[in-house]
């Protein structure tokens, strides 16, 4: 499963000075999509060979060996691998790593000094750790929902609630049974809520919560949640606990997660644009963002999922730029071309203690590609 540990391991790989070929392939289901995989891989690899023509001979030969190996072994991109696959190869450094991806990915092949990881970072952010609780009349099923996969966490059962749809002497028996049923139901909701709070606070807990079931049970459980856990509820859904299957729960969880992702991204981008338009601590656009990143002024970098943007990095002062000039305009040291300057911006922000937020849904940020919230005001005097 894709996780931060896997990404960090790829980032720390010793490349021995050889380039790494990173290939991302979409494996969306459907006969037409899958039949086209070999041809798409061939096109991606042809582009790589052209990009490697100016490399030193030993590096160029390493890339050619990687291209030849992947061209021969198209079967490693088979449909049984899920929604997508990422392959990282470097013949010269004896690197051959593969990751199965939980969702579709934009296809690309990138040659760089290290593994190209921005699509993986975007996926990690797009798939937080959810808890899905389906609450019935006297039991609850609790699931983990991570990376588009659902797995049972645990089951809870409480005291049976007697049916109350009958009368008694002057209706007293019916009232007594209903009162008892309400008491037992309230206790059940409190028990479920308490257990969810415990799971949240243990190692390997969850980031966000969904609650499903008949409406009264959903409402009762949410009302019983501690405030800090209730704040994590991102959505609810109606489902019959008696007839549900993991597949139906997964379908509901995907729908709730997709809706929440879109709302959250819309909110974050709106706040970024409002701050920037008011002259606050926010900037939009590649040139402006490069400037503030080079000044170590960025608190949060916002990246719109999309194309890779070539640029350069100074080998002396580390300045990141969209320009591809041979020498740095700040210190005069040679620069090194990079296939994706946004990837380098992300690394610089993280190394400086900032965070990176990938925006997957199209919206206003698509026009600018990147934006940033700042730690402090800056005059943007750094030339890019």
Helices and strands as residue ranges (DSSP letters): H 4-11, E 20-26, H 31-35, H 37-51, H 57-72, G 74-77, G 79-81, E 84-90, E 95-101, E 108-112, H 118-126, E 130-135, E 139-146, E 149-157, G 169-171, H 172-201, E 208-213, H 215-224, H 227-230, E 233-237, H 246-277, E 282-284, H 286-294, E 298-304, E 311-314, E 320-321, E 335-338, H 341-351, E 355-359, G 364-367, E 370-374
